[in-house]
């Protein structure tokens, strides 16, 4: 991945006669608006020529009028009016499958926010149609593009903290749960994918729920997950809503020290060993969503292969263990609420 990032950072937007991509964004809500602002910056840099938005709420067209080339309230209207180079799906996960399958008839380059869909069969259909159309597909596991995380992996590979033994992933938000949001799809999947990625795309051997906090409707709003990996390695994933303070931190513990990545910070990481304890500056770092979009645009421009990132195996693995965590939490809620 570091080689890829170097390729992207050195690539000029006009390489290969690429004068900027025509991009569509379906879903202009909280996270979709961040996509729009990122694309607006990339437009100023020449990577993007046009930004076409789509949302069922017509007020979004007014709110983001200064960023958009056009706005539609219906995705079919969007794709029939514009020939787009790449389309991002930033909508609730239960809409991903149908949208992706339909959009691939109009645009073969998609950027779908994680998770790709609700079911593995749906994911398989999206992957199969992407391959059939000869397109490219990026699933938005954004932390794979975080400069601090990537540098931590490089330092771990070079033996800076010895053999990696554990990953502690914390993502506590002070926000209330978004409407129709699911804790596991919104937050826990980030920890699961990050742990597997940092352990060299390893497959976990066991998952357990260490603690679970639920609201009055028994909807989980806080969970601590333990993922065990071969070789007595583990990942502890602590995520939740309604926190007293915002926490976004990943701690890598090795046999000779630790590396701490604050995912709010793309410019420094903390490296601690027996010999030193210091902030490690990250040169030429950029926000992970910017890096993610540059990757998507580069893949689109080059028709690069492999067409899917992360790999199909990584996508299915994250879905599998996310679903297991979700089912285990439902079982715990049921048991705790059952009359004696």
C-alpha positions as a Python dict, from the first residue, in 0.01 Angstrom:
ca = {
    (1, 'X'): (0, 0, 0),
    (2, 'X'): (291, 240, 66),
    (3, 'X'): (401, 191, -297),
    (4, 'X'): (50, 279, -411),
    (5, 'X'): (46, 593, -197),
    (6, 'X'): (379, 701, -344),
    (7, 'X'): (242, 647, -694),
    (8, 'X'): (-64, 859, -618),
    (9, 'X'): (128, 1139, -449),
    (10, 'X'): (362, 1166, -749),
    (11, 'X'): (86, 1151, -1006),
    (12, 'X'): (-21, 1477, -1167),
    (13, 'X'): (-392, 1516, -1254),
    (14, 'X'): (-310, 1576, -1620),
    (15, 'X'): (-110, 1252, -1658),
    (16, 'X'): (-238, 1024, -1936),
    (17, 'X'): (-431, 1320, -2083),
    (18, 'X'): (-662, 1307, -1783),
    (19, 'X'): (-816, 1653, -1753),
    (20, 'X'): (-1022, 1569, -1449),
    (21, 'X'): (-1300, 1319, -1386),
    (22, 'X'): (-1674, 1374, -1393),
    (23, 'X'): (-1788, 1245, -1054),
    (24, 'X'): (-2131, 1161, -918),
    (25, 'X'): (-2220, 1145, -546),
    (26, 'X'): (-2540, 967, -447),
    (27, 'X'): (-2621, 1061, -89),
    (28, 'X'): (-2538, 1412, 34),
    (29, 'X'): (-2599, 1365, 407),
    (30, 'X'): (-2345, 1409, 687),
    (31, 'X'): (-2072, 1187, 539),
    (32, 'X'): (-2174, 1259, 179),
    (33, 'X'): (-2118, 1630, 245),
    (34, 'X'): (-1760, 1552, 351),
    (35, 'X'): (-1713, 1365, 23),
    (36, 'X'): (-1842, 1672, -163),
    (37, 'X'): (-1601, 1906, 15),
    (38, 'X'): (-1312, 1668, -53),
    (39, 'X'): (-1403, 1653, -422),
    (40, 'X'): (-1433, 2032, -437),
    (41, 'X'): (-1072, 2057, -320),
    (42, 'X'): (-964, 1794, -573),
    (43, 'X'): (-1146, 1993, -840),
    (44, 'X'): (-931, 2295, -756),
    (45, 'X'): (-624, 2073, -797),
    (46, 'X'): (-741, 1946, -1137),
    (47, 'X'): (-822, 1587, -1044),
    (48, 'X'): (-1198, 1646, -1087),
    (49, 'X'): (-1371, 1849, -1356),
    (50, 'X'): (-1737, 1818, -1252),
    (51, 'X'): (-1927, 1716, -937),
    (52, 'X'): (-2286, 1596, -979),
    (53, 'X'): (-2488, 1539, -662),
    (54, 'X'): (-2797, 1331, -594),
    (55, 'X'): (-3010, 1310, -282),
    (56, 'X'): (-3379, 1246, -212),
    (57, 'X'): (-3382, 1569, -9),
    (58, 'X'): (-3406, 1860, -257),
    (59, 'X'): (-3270, 2103, 3),
    (60, 'X'): (-2929, 1941, -36),
    (61, 'X'): (-2910, 2090, -385),
    (62, 'X'): (-2947, 2436, -233),
    (63, 'X'): (-2711, 2367, 57),
    (64, 'X'): (-2428, 2252, -170),
    (65, 'X'): (-2505, 2461, -478),
    (66, 'X'): (-2162, 2625, -471),
    (67, 'X'): (-1988, 2286, -485),
    (68, 'X'): (-2205, 2111, -744),
    (69, 'X'): (-2214, 2116, -1122),
    (70, 'X'): (-2567, 1975, -1110),
    (71, 'X'): (-2809, 1824, -860),
    (72, 'X'): (-3082, 1560, -894),
    (73, 'X'): (-3326, 1400, -653),
    (74, 'X'): (-3336, 1077, -856),
    (75, 'X'): (-3031, 870, -947),
    (76, 'X'): (-3185, 766, -1281),
    (77, 'X'): (-3221, 1130, -1378),
    (78, 'X'): (-2856, 1183, -1287),
    (79, 'X'): (-2713, 899, -1496),
    (80, 'X'): (-2942, 968, -1792),
    (81, 'X'): (-2833, 1332, -1805),
    (82, 'X'): (-2461, 1284, -1740),
    (83, 'X'): (-2198, 1037, -1855),
    (84, 'X'): (-1998, 999, -1536),
    (85, 'X'): (-1649, 857, -1490),
    (86, 'X'): (-1702, 738, -1133),
    (87, 'X'): (-1998, 734, -893),
    (88, 'X'): (-1984, 719, -513),
    (89, 'X'): (-2267, 557, -316),
    (90, 'X'): (-2288, 730, 23),
    (91, 'X'): (-2633, 613, 127),
    (92, 'X'): (-2770, 380, 399),
    (93, 'X'): (-2623, 32, 364),
    (94, 'X'): (-2959, -131, 288),
    (95, 'X'): (-2967, 66, -41),
    (96, 'X'): (-2614, -24, -156),
    (97, 'X'): (-2691, -348, -339),
    (98, 'X'): (-2979, -232, -555),
    (99, 'X'): (-2808, 97, -635),
    (100, 'X'): (-2478, -65, -728),
    (101, 'X'): (-2635, -330, -949),
    (102, 'X'): (-2837, -65, -1133),
    (103, 'X'): (-2560, 193, -1160),
    (104, 'X'): (-2315, -53, -1316),
    (105, 'X'): (-2529, -40, -1631),
    (106, 'X'): (-2441, 330, -1662),
    (107, 'X'): (-2100, 366, -1496),
    (108, 'X'): (-1854, 84, -1439),
    (109, 'X'): (-1643, 263, -1177),
    (110, 'X'): (-1797, 271, -830),
    (111, 'X'): (-1687, 390, -485),
    (112, 'X'): (-1919, 233, -226),
    (113, 'X'): (-1902, 331, 139),
    (114, 'X'): (-1850, 39, 377),
    (115, 'X'): (-1996, -209, 428),
    (116, 'X'): (-2053, -301, 66),
    (117, 'X'): (-2396, -448, 145),
    (118, 'X'): (-2599, -626, 412),
    (119, 'X'): (-2547, -983, 289),
    (120, 'X'): (-2258, -1178, 140),
    (121, 'X'): (-2478, -1291, -149),
    (122, 'X'): (-2546, -926, -233),
    (123, 'X'): (-2176, -845, -212),
    (124, 'X'): (-2099, -1135, -445),
    (125, 'X'): (-2348, -1003, -701),
    (126, 'X'): (-2190, -656, -696),
    (127, 'X'): (-1840, -800, -733),
    (128, 'X'): (-1949, -1032, -1013),
    (129, 'X'): (-2118, -756, -1212),
    (130, 'X'): (-1819, -525, -1166),
    (131, 'X'): (-1596, -796, -1309),
    (132, 'X'): (-1843, -867, -1589),
    (133, 'X'): (-1844, -498, -1686),
    (134, 'X'): (-1465, -472, -1659),
    (135, 'X'): (-1501, -194, -1405),
    (136, 'X'): (-1332, -81, -1087),
    (137, 'X'): (-1469, -94, -735),
    (138, 'X'): (-1346, 73, -417),
    (139, 'X'): (-1508, -6, -82),
    (140, 'X'): (-1467, 277, 166),
    (141, 'X'): (-1252, 122, 438),
    (142, 'X'): (-1102, 465, 491),
    (143, 'X'): (-844, 378, 758),
    (144, 'X'): (-650, 176, 500),
    (145, 'X'): (-563, 519, 356),
    (146, 'X'): (-472, 689, 685),
    (147, 'X'): (-113, 814, 672),
    (148, 'X'): (-52, 732, 1038),
    (149, 'X'): (-178, 378, 1008),
    (150, 'X'): (27, 316, 695),
    (151, 'X'): (342, 453, 856),
    (152, 'X'): (277, 241, 1167),
    (153, 'X'): (260, -66, 944),
    (154, 'X'): (591, 28, 780),
    (155, 'X'): (758, 69, 1120),
    (156, 'X'): (616, -261, 1242),
    (157, 'X'): (741, -436, 927),
    (158, 'X'): (1088, -290, 987),
    (159, 'X'): (1094, -431, 1342),
    (160, 'X'): (1075, -98, 1528),
    (161, 'X'): (852, -243, 1804),
    (162, 'X'): (937, -608, 1751),
    (163, 'X'): (674, -862, 1661),
    (164, 'X'): (320, -720, 1664),
    (165, 'X'): (119, -885, 1941),
    (166, 'X'): (-196, -679, 1986),
    (167, 'X'): (-404, -403, 1831),
    (168, 'X'): (-625, -186, 2053),
    (169, 'X'): (-880, 1, 1844),
    (170, 'X'): (-1097, 268, 2009),
    (171, 'X'): (-1365, 470, 1832),
    (172, 'X'): (-1597, 638, 2082),
    (173, 'X'): (-1819, 914, 1947),
    (174, 'X'): (-1990, 1183, 2155),
    (175, 'X'): (-2268, 1191, 1894),
    (176, 'X'): (-2601, 1023, 1938),
    (177, 'X'): (-2652, 723, 1706),
    (178, 'X'): (-2751, 848, 1360),
    (179, 'X'): (-3105, 763, 1255),
    (180, 'X'): (-3135, 405, 1124),
    (181, 'X'): (-2767, 348, 1202),
    (182, 'X'): (-2619, 23, 1324),
    (183, 'X'): (-2321, 28, 1561),
    (184, 'X'): (-2154, -269, 1395),
    (185, 'X'): (-2195, -145, 1037),
    (186, 'X'): (-2100, 214, 1123),
    (187, 'X'): (-1811, 170, 1369),
    (188, 'X'): (-1714, -188, 1458),
    (189, 'X'): (-1639, -288, 1099),
    (190, 'X'): (-1361, -25, 1093),
    (191, 'X'): (-1190, -196, 1386),
    (192, 'X'): (-1235, -543, 1241),
    (193, 'X'): (-1094, -449, 900),
    (194, 'X'): (-808, -247, 1053),
    (195, 'X'): (-701, -533, 1280),
    (196, 'X'): (-701, -788, 996),
    (197, 'X'): (-517, -543, 768),
    (198, 'X'): (-247, -472, 1028),
    (199, 'X'): (-197, -841, 1101),
    (200, 'X'): (-112, -893, 734),
    (201, 'X'): (-468, -959, 609),
    (202, 'X'): (-496, -1244, 861),
    (203, 'X'): (-817, -1434, 927),
    (204, 'X'): (-931, -1423, 1292),
    (205, 'X'): (-976, -1755, 1469),
    (206, 'X'): (-1231, -1645, 1731),
    (207, 'X'): (-1452, -1352, 1830),
    (208, 'X'): (-1604, -1274, 2168),
    (209, 'X'): (-1803, -986, 2313),
    (210, 'X'): (-1627, -856, 2625),
    (211, 'X'): (-1892, -597, 2712),
    (212, 'X'): (-2211, -462, 2562),
    (213, 'X'): (-2410, -148, 2636),
    (214, 'X'): (-2760, -107, 2493),
    (215, 'X'): (-3022, 167, 2498),
    (216, 'X'): (-3380, 138, 2627),
    (217, 'X'): (-3486, -26, 2301),
    (218, 'X'): (-3203, -282, 2338),
    (219, 'X'): (-3018, -138, 2043),
    (220, 'X'): (-2641, -163, 2108),
    (221, 'X'): (-2474, 176, 2151),
    (222, 'X'): (-2144, 50, 2291),
    (223, 'X'): (-1950, -273, 2250),
    (224, 'X'): (-1605, -416, 2325),
    (225, 'X'): (-1504, -696, 2092),
    (226, 'X'): (-1209, -931, 2125),
    (227, 'X'): (-1072, -1081, 1803),
    (228, 'X'): (-820, -1362, 1843),
    (229, 'X'): (-569, -1442, 1570),
    (230, 'X'): (-334, -1737, 1520),
    (231, 'X'): (-10, -1711, 1717),
    (232, 'X'): (-171, -1578, 2038),
    (233, 'X'): (-231, -1238, 1881),
    (234, 'X'): (-543, -1035, 1949),
    (235, 'X'): (-732, -718, 1871),
    (236, 'X'): (-953, -534, 2121),
    (237, 'X'): (-1214, -321, 1948),
    (238, 'X'): (-1399, -67, 2164),
    (239, 'X'): (-1664, 140, 1982),
    (240, 'X'): (-1972, 331, 2083),
    (241, 'X'): (-2204, 632, 2065),
    (242, 'X'): (-2293, 883, 2340),
    (243, 'X'): (-1941, 891, 2482),
    (244, 'X'): (-1831, 1146, 2739),
    (245, 'X'): (-1538, 1239, 2514),
    (246, 'X'): (-1432, 1168, 2158),
    (247, 'X'): (-1177, 887, 2128),
    (248, 'X'): (-1017, 781, 1799),
    (249, 'X'): (-704, 586, 1876),
    (250, 'X'): (-521, 273, 1765),
    (251, 'X'): (-243, 131, 1984),
    (252, 'X'): (-10, -129, 1835),
    (253, 'X'): (181, -331, 2096),
    (254, 'X'): (485, -530, 1996),
    (255, 'X'): (747, -728, 2185),
    (256, 'X'): (974, -419, 2204),
    (257, 'X'): (737, -121, 2227),
    (258, 'X'): (420, 48, 2110),
    (259, 'X'): (296, 278, 1834),
    (260, 'X'): (-5, 501, 1897),
    (261, 'X'): (-206, 645, 1609),
    (262, 'X'): (-462, 916, 1680),
    (263, 'X'): (-684, 883, 1373),
    (264, 'X'): (-792, 1247, 1408),
    (265, 'X'): (-429, 1338, 1335),
    (266, 'X'): (-277, 1267, 993),
    (267, 'X'): (55, 1436, 1071),
    (268, 'X'): (211, 1254, 1369),
    (269, 'X'): (221, 918, 1545),
    (270, 'X'): (371, 831, 1884),
    (271, 'X'): (646, 568, 1893),
    (272, 'X'): (757, 426, 2231),
    (273, 'X'): (1036, 175, 2288),
    (274, 'X'): (1289, 111, 2565),
    (275, 'X'): (1520, 362, 2399),
    (276, 'X'): (1288, 651, 2314),
    (277, 'X'): (939, 798, 2341),
    (278, 'X'): (869, 1054, 2071),
    (279, 'X'): (629, 1195, 1816),
    (280, 'X'): (710, 1069, 1467),
    (281, 'X'): (621, 1333, 1204),
    (282, 'X'): (455, 1220, 883),
    (283, 'X'): (582, 1406, 579),
    (284, 'X'): (352, 1495, 289),
    (285, 'X'): (54, 1341, 465),
    (286, 'X'): (-300, 1412, 350),
    (287, 'X'): (-644, 1340, 486),
    (288, 'X'): (-744, 976, 435),
    (289, 'X'): (-1059, 1057, 235),
    (290, 'X'): (-848, 1268, -1),
    (291, 'X'): (-605, 978, -44),
    (292, 'X'): (-896, 740, -95),
    (293, 'X'): (-1046, 957, -367),
    (294, 'X'): (-711, 998, -541),
    (295, 'X'): (-684, 620, -548),
    (296, 'X'): (-1036, 583, -693),
    (297, 'X'): (-971, 848, -958),
    (298, 'X'): (-637, 695, -1051),
    (299, 'X'): (-790, 349, -1088),
    (300, 'X'): (-1063, 497, -1304),
    (301, 'X'): (-822, 689, -1526),
    (302, 'X'): (-585, 398, -1578),
    (303, 'X'): (-840, 116, -1595),
    (304, 'X'): (-605, -36, -1338),
    (305, 'X'): (-617, -394, -1219),
    (306, 'X'): (-695, -549, -978),
    (307, 'X'): (-1031, -385, -1016),
    (308, 'X'): (-1141, -426, -655),
    (309, 'X'): (-993, -276, -337),
    (310, 'X'): (-975, -416, -77),
    (311, 'X'): (-963, -766, -221),
    (312, 'X'): (-1282, -969, -240),
    (313, 'X'): (-1148, -1190, 39),
    (314, 'X'): (-1096, -888, 265),
    (315, 'X'): (-1445, -755, 192),
    (316, 'X'): (-1613, -1086, 275),
    (317, 'X'): (-1396, -1134, 583),
    (318, 'X'): (-1500, -801, 732),
    (319, 'X'): (-1866, -874, 662),
    (320, 'X'): (-1839, -1222, 814),
    (321, 'X'): (-1690, -1107, 1146),
    (322, 'X'): (-1910, -798, 1163),
    (323, 'X'): (-2215, -1023, 1128),
    (324, 'X'): (-2084, -1258, 1396),
    (325, 'X'): (-2035, -967, 1639),
    (326, 'X'): (-2385, -845, 1560),
    (327, 'X'): (-2542, -1188, 1615),
    (328, 'X'): (-2351, -1245, 1940),
    (329, 'X'): (-2469, -910, 2074),
    (330, 'X'): (-2829, -994, 1983),
    (331, 'X'): (-2791, -1324, 2170),
    (332, 'X'): (-2655, -1142, 2476),
    (333, 'X'): (-2940, -891, 2467),
    (334, 'X'): (-3195, -1171, 2438),
    (335, 'X'): (-3043, -1370, 2725),
    (336, 'X'): (-3021, -1067, 2953),
    (337, 'X'): (-3377, -967, 2884),
    (338, 'X'): (-3531, -1312, 2916),
    (339, 'X'): (-3738, -1373, 3231),
    (340, 'X'): (-3576, -1604, 3489),
}
